[in-house]
Every structure is written in C-alpha cells, then in structure tokens.
Amino acid sequence: MKTTVVTPSTEATAEETLKAKNEAVKKAFFAILSEIKQLIPLYSSEYLRTYLEVDYSSTGYSNNYGFYSPLIHLRFEGHTGECSIYYAKNFNFKQQVGNYLDTILTRVIFKNTAASATEVNIEDSLNVCMFRTEDYKEAKDLLDKGFAGCKKVTVELLKKEA
C-alpha cells in the first residue's frame, strides 16, 4: 500500500514559525517584567522603586507595552508582524546601588531570552537601546492626560527579617 505524505506549503510553515516566535517573545517579555517587578523592592530609594507601565495595545502603535523606571526601560513591540523586546539600562546608578543591583535586571533579561530558555530561538528579537529620559517623560505625559492604559507604581522597600 502506498502512503502519501502531505507537507504544508512553505508559506504556511513560515507563518506558523513566525507566530510561534512571536508568542515566545511575548511570553519572555512578560516573564522578564514579572521578575523585574519582584526585584524592584530591593532598591533602597523610593525613586528607584517607582515605575510607569503603559499598555499601548489600544493605540495602534507598534509599541504594545512599556515599562519605564529610573533603572531600566523595557518595551514589547511589533514591527511588520514580528515582535521584539527593546531594553535600555540607565548606567547612572551603578555607584549608588552597587554591582549586584546594577547588573541583576540585565541578567534577568538575558536569562529569559537565551536560546536555552525558549523552545523557539528568540535571541535575535532582543534589542539594546540607549536609555532616554524622554521615554519616561512621554509615558508620564500619558499618565497626566488620564490615558487608561497607564499606571504609576511605587513599591515598598523589601525589609530584611532578623
């Protein structure tokens, strides 16, 4: 008996591959965001424990979600159907927070986007940007204008137990 194997078209396979990659990028972004939020209480200054989150998904912009703190900026974006994670680190606080707290947020990003961390390789979906205070100011302007997808959070300092 002869068996016929039906293979999907190359176009469908490419589309499915892109969809799987985009889902992996989105999952990694929100895992990064979750871990960073858990680490924010480690920083001694209230200023460093304050951040803005903006859900841009209703605006039609390529920037779907943003996280802006004095320490790090993260964005989840979709350009031409392909999702990416953008991040920018503020190097101005290294002396104030020390080596460990200076690098911990960056390590979280690379841990969650490494080829070994995901079923689909998303390493090429991570983009390092320059830290721009204008990004925070733009998000703050949205908050001040009452944009529903924007919120400001100040996290309590993590207290060491005796």
C-alpha positions, 0 to 999 in steps of 0.5 A: 500500500502506498502512503502519501505524505502531505507537507504544508506549503512553505508559506504556511510553515513560515507563518506558523514559525513566525507566530510561534516566535512571536508568542515566545517573545511575548511570553519572555517579555512578560516573564522578564517584567514579572521578575523585574517587578519582584526585584524592584523592592530591593532598591533602597530609594523610593525613586528607584522603586517607582515605575510607569507601565503603559499598555499601548495595545489600544493605540495602534502603535507598534509599541504594545507595552512599556515599562519605564523606571529610573533603572531600566526601560523595557518595551514589547513591540511589533514591527511588520508582524514580528515582535521584539523586546527593546531594553535600555539600562540607565548606567547612572546608578551603578555607584549608588546601588552597587554591582549586584543591583546594577547588573541583576535586571540585565541578567534577568533579561538575558536569562529569559531570552537565551536560546536555552530558555525558549523552545523557539530561538528568540535571541535575535528579537532582543534589542539594546537601546540607549536609555532616554529620559524622554521615554519616561517623560512621554509615558508620564505625559500619558499618565497626566492626560488620564490615558487608561492604559497607564499606571504609576507604581511605587513599591515598598522597600523589601525589609530584611527579617532578623 
